[in-house]
């Protein structure tokens, strides 16, 4: 079965006999939010360890075993797998061929609509394929306005329009920025353009963004300088990698636009969050250096780097720096060909 975002809420209220849910697309924050909602729908808010099993990507071989296990406390079990790729197709098909009643949730921020796993589950009656795209336009403005209202804060139309251009690429980041702005303004206050700029900032002007635009366009020296400044300003290694992933996802969206017939310039203008005018030349150059396959592979390397950063004793500064400089080296090598 295939679901868009508008149908997910009704599916969540009654998932029926669905046994596999694939959450895929460019918005990793929305994928995580929907996975959490599904888990709570099945087992409640307690995250009972006997009813919830969480696997990393290298745990594909355990999927079938976990799906057939029984909960000691009774009730339906949930198995969640992170960072899923098409390599999970065979174990997922084995689960669907069996009779396990557990719910399998697959988080797949690297997959696109062309992925084999997406196509397979869209055709399967007891499975769901749910696209998780970044918010934009009126839908994004509604989320921002509603989110602020929950804190008792209103927003001017000017500030709302500006925030709509800065947020939306990742649901989790959007929610954090909304909460930060609401806290700054205070209950009963109004978020105007000045408050929005102070709290959210011009995301296109950050040192990390400068490093990422330089990296994907093959400017190694500028990447190194801007990345050093970003780290001096306090950007955490994991934050560097998550920002890198968001930047690569913007390139993915632009490449998809080009595949649909847009020019590189038009594709650059269409992505969200929008590319700041001073960075458009670097972004457009990058589109000529990175194929869709190369961007997909880079996303996987960045996710692997983030996982490595979370290991005990990991040299996270060096890992994150190596990942970003590696992008610059790869793009520079392509430019020299």
C-alpha positions, 0 to 999 in steps of 0.5 A: 500500500502507498500512503502520502502524508495526508493519509498517514494520520488516518492510517495511524488511528487504525493500522489494521493488519499491516505488518510492515511500514516503510518510512522513506524520504528526505525528511529524517525528522519526520521519519523519526516522528512517525516511527515514534507515533506508530510505536506508541500506537501499538505498545503505548508510551512506555517503550516496554523492552519486551515489546520493542526491538531496535536494530541498526542497519547491520542487523538485517539478519536478525529481522526475521528472528525478532519478528517471530519472538514473543513478548514476555509481558504479552501484546504485539511486538514492534521491531524498528530498523534504522538506516534501511536500504534496498539490501533489506529487501530479502529479509523483509520479503521473508517476514511477509511470507511468514505469519509473524504478527509483530509490526516491522517499522523501517526507517529509510531516509536514503531511499527514493521513489525508485528504490526496489523496497519502496516499489515492492511494499507499495504492491503488498496489501499488508505493508505500507510505504509512506513518503516523508517529504520536507514541508514547504509553502502553506503546509510549512507555514501552518505547522509554524503558526500552529506550533507557536500557538501551542506555546501561546505565541502569535506571529506576524505575516512578515515573520511567518513568510521569512520563517517559511524560507528558513525552516522545513527541511527537517521536521525535528529541527523545525520543531526545535526552532519553533520552541526556541522562538516561542521561549524567546518571545514568551507566552502571550507575545508576538513573534515579529521579524526581528525576533525570528531573525535573532532566534532562528538566524539566517541559516544560509549565512552560517559557517557550516553552510559555507563549508558545505557549499564549498565542499560539494563544489570541490573547493577543499581550502575554503571547506577546511577554513569554514569548517574550522570556524564552524567548530570554533563557534561550537558546532558539535561533530554530530551537528556537522554531520546532520547539517551535511546530510541536510545539504546533500538532501537539498542536492538530491531534490535539485537533481530530481528536478533536473531529472524532471526537465528543469535546468540547474538554475531552475532546480536550484531556485526550487529547493527548500530551504531556499539557497541564499543568493550568494551560495547559488553559484556554488550550489549550481556547480555542485549539481554538475559534479554530483550524480544522484547515485553519488549523492546517495552514496555520500548520504550513506557515508555521512550516516555511517560517520554519525554512527561512528561518532556515537561509539564510546571513545570515538574521535568525533571531531576527526570523524566529522571533519574527515566526512566533510573534507572527503566530500570536497576531495571527491568533488575536486577530483570530479572537476579535474576530470 
